[in-house]
Amino acid sequence: MNSAASILVVEDEPAIMELLRVNLADAGYDVRTVADAEAAEREIARAVPTLVLLDWMLPRKSGLAFARLDTVAAAQIVRDDKAIDDEFRAACASS
């Protein structure tokens, strides 16, 4: 890949995080990892990834609560990201 898509892995289990990081990096993706929702918020503020792989069972703030934090901002990210195909964009808009 010339310009690797970036993936943020939000996972608190070190073995799972490492498994995902290694396999995604081997597949050519630019992988960033964090262990909780608060760190994910900071990482996304720094640089919006192409995709977020999010564990639902995180310490302090669940992945589900994190995903619901700012639906409007999340929808804006989806609309602005040209790498996301039209089918995915349509599915997100209808939810």
Secondary structure as the mmCIF struct_conf table of DSSP 4:
data_model
#
loop_
_struct_conf.conf_type_id
_struct_conf.id
_struct_conf.beg_label_comp_id
_struct_conf.beg_label_asym_id
_struct_conf.beg_label_seq_id
_struct_conf.end_label_comp_id
_struct_conf.end_label_asym_id
_struct_conf.end_label_seq_id
BEND BEND1 SER A 3 SER A 3
HELX_LH_PP_P HELX_LH_PP_P1 ALA A 4 ALA A 5
STRN STRN1 SER A 6 VAL A 10
BEND BEND2 ASP A 12 ASP A 12
HELX_RH_AL_P HELX_RH_AL_P1 PRO A 14 ASP A 26
TURN_TY1_P TURN_TY1_P1 ALA A 27 GLY A 28
STRN STRN2 ASP A 30 VAL A 34
BEND BEND3 ALA A 35 ASP A 36
HELX_RH_AL_P HELX_RH_AL_P2 ALA A 37 ARG A 46
BEND BEND4 ALA A 47 ALA A 47
BEND BEND5 THR A 50 THR A 50
STRN STRN3 LEU A 51 LEU A 54
BEND BEND6 TRP A 56 MET A 57
BEND BEND7 PRO A 59 LYS A 61
HELX_RH_AL_P HELX_RH_AL_P3 GLY A 63 ALA A 67
TURN_TY1_P TURN_TY1_P2 ARG A 68 ASP A 70
HELX_RH_AL_P HELX_RH_AL_P4 THR A 71 ASP A 80
TURN_TY1_P TURN_TY1_P3 LYS A 82 ALA A 83
BEND BEND8 ILE A 84 ILE A 84
HELX_RH_AL_P HELX_RH_AL_P5 ASP A 86 SER A 94
#
